[in-house]
């Protein structure tokens, strides 16, 4: 080998290092403002105009936050002034005079006037209005403007509940100029203003600095959509969300209540959860059939099985916490025999078949499965059909095309729906209507109580629906977050009083740049050292060049394959990313924004060029550079993989040495037998068992989550310990078996015998002579293991809810963020290929026979 | 490298366990299992007992029955994906050995490419493009198996090409295909079988991992991986939900490993690591 070739190796290696550095060294993000919170939302709102939709998810986001009404409902359920500072009611109850708060401005800067209020109410009660409360405004005869800040509602008959109605989310005040765009760009008067809505991902709000009342103490709120109940817990533990006003996984609430990191607040809602029946359709028009259904359903079983004991059984359409509540849960006791008898009487001795259409909420899907089994027990054959909200609204609610469905009616005081003609229950009863009308005229409390009781009894008697339970409000949020409501007397997640303790930063999004940079620097230095070592030991330039070319070819092929799978296979990636409810304009905009409107080959080249510069593009869902996301996540995944690798070596080396000391003896057999057993344990199951033992039983470690490197080295390493063990053990078993086999071979070699004859002890011979030779094949395994550890980390991060690369990949896949998916995958592939390349270099260092790429 | 430690009774023990699984998978098709899989809230989250050997889940379904039915998904996906590997990989390897040239180059570059993807990554990528499901899992695991068999067959086939009986067949004018299938295939068959048992055990773990993260077999069909996922949130009150599907998984892997190493010992075959 001549000096020239020695120098020749330098540039190529430097190139490889540079490539690596450009991939890893992307600048990390600056921390986000510390006073914003991310709240999880199980359902995405269909639009953001609360005056046009009955979707609860819309109210959750906008009511009390963006929009306000004349009055508001307090957490205790009382009426309080909001945009109206005061009001007076005439003695006959027919005239309501409101005085508005002066100086209130909409988020677009325009002042609030009485004309806006009148316009909003007129819009809600107009003929073509889709406002869910339109019928409640029917008694309003006229709305008179008095001046800028005063107006009067004139009624045709007294409406005792009017002030309450005006506090509900559907009757909020909008301005005529902006209401048309409220579905996508709502402009209100509330403590938060709308920033953006990333379809399928999140709705972002920021503090309204010009708020008329006490300004919000949070800088902003992001409602992140987490549609899958099973990932809700993981998102919370991983810090992806700071809390849920309505946590969709009741099975985890008991465990979270014991976790010092979280506050659990179980309250009640106004949600009567019904097995709703199409009363207009045969055979459900027969009250005996409806009563048979009621007798067949075991509410206790549903509350246990679907709700894990949270929620209260109900026997009519009325919330148990209301003073006027009458307990009718015993009107239809769980009694399959009676149910069968009623079916026989109605002419269905052999039962019949029906379809149960289930909307997405967890309570509906879970209760549905149980109810289907229970109805099966009385001979009713149930076909379950899971549908999306849009379909539910269209088919069930609007077109009344259903047999049975399960839904929670979360509007307060909504017993009037039974008097609405054309409502999806298909129910009508003149007695009921008359009592309801009487109630509306009555202001005397005792009489109202009596009438409300009669309404409840009538619904139970007619068995309009099977009344299941009052939906609980399961609030779970970070312990340092305060001011969220426990109770839900009105729809909406009211954040006007929410605040964070101290100066705590938020979520994992604020993982600081420093530690990430340090980790990357350490890795880069290690690689540099390896490279320098390889060069000093005269690795031939030709060999290096050949391997580097193969490496480049592999990476090129892999990137092409990824690009084909991700960008070409799904057809139009822009349409795919936007999901079902995208419109052509938005898709075209996205296509232009992400450069998806140029030919595929150019997109590919642009992606590659960006990749080499460390510019991985902008994430579609997170709206931050992918490189930043990757940098933050790498600060978890890379230390985890290295930790696991170290543990694996620490376990395998002593085991193999101990076993090889006396080949074929008891210790050897036991250790290698254990290794064979350990090999059979999948790492994610081991992770689960570790959680069961050390978190659930012994409380030594948290069951998941990562505090971030900011929290200090020890807490961070502590959070990575169980995951690293779960990753390391199966790998250690493989390594131990390979090392043991190689040691066995080496011990039989002449040089070891010579060493023994020279007077070395068996242990010394093993360590000094056999081990170095056994390490060469072990290196292959260690190189391969890095690939397994990275892949394994994808799963293990899910088990332990760690915010690493694997979790990012799954989230991006679920959110169809193809921009993130393709770069993360290529990065992982590059890491695997580069490590294998380095291992090959290392061979040449430890074994001179391999320097010119010969032998092996 | 040679397998270090071969349990003498390994083959018998492994075969017995595998037969038990086959019996479970078959018997899970009977009506008795349907009854055990119906929802019974009164019997929810019961600890293991004589009536419910493995206890019951959150909806009162018998966990033993679910594990048995899960065997079908697990073995089904594993067998199909290894089948893909065999059907595509073996002929490819034979051709590369017998003919060399372009086929060989394509194989070498292709396997480099596939091995560059950590196994699960390919599955995640495919389900991003195709949507999750059993078929995606089969394809993803199957694709990974193709170069495993192709490289094994090629490597051993190349050394066979130098042997006298192949040389004489070539002198006799036999074509590439004839040599590949008449002379090479019978001589690599045992190696392929040994490798197949190892790949089966890897495929079973891969399927369970995919199901665990929701990318494998979709509900309502029970699968071990998804049972483990569902067990996680209930683990504090009902740890048996996490034990039994995991044990079923571990025993299947152990049995296949035992059979694999016993076969390897029997045929005195050196089974190379899958990617070396």
Interface residues (C-beta under 8 A of the other chain):
Chain A: X228 X230 X233 X249 X251 X252 X254 X255 X298 X301 X302 X304 X305 X369 X370 X372 X373 X376 X550 X553 X554 X555 X557 X558 X561 X562 X565 X566 X569 X570 X668 X669 X672 X673 X676 X677 X679 X680 X681 X682 X684 X685 X688 X689 X691 X692 X696 X737 X738 X740 X741 X742 X744 X745 X777 X780 X781 X784 X787 X788 X790 X791 X794 X795 X798 X799 X809 X810 X813 X816 X818 X821 X825 X828 X829 X832 X833
Chain B: X1 X2 X3 X4 X5 X7 X38 X39 X40 X41 X42 X44 X58 X59 X60 X109 X112 X113 X116 X117 X118 X119 X120 X121 X124 X125 X126 X127 X128 X129 X130 X201 X205 X208 X209 X212 X213 X214 X228 X229 X230 X231 X232 X233 X234 X235 X236 X239 X242 X246 X249 X250 X251 X253 X254 X257 X258 X273 X275 X276
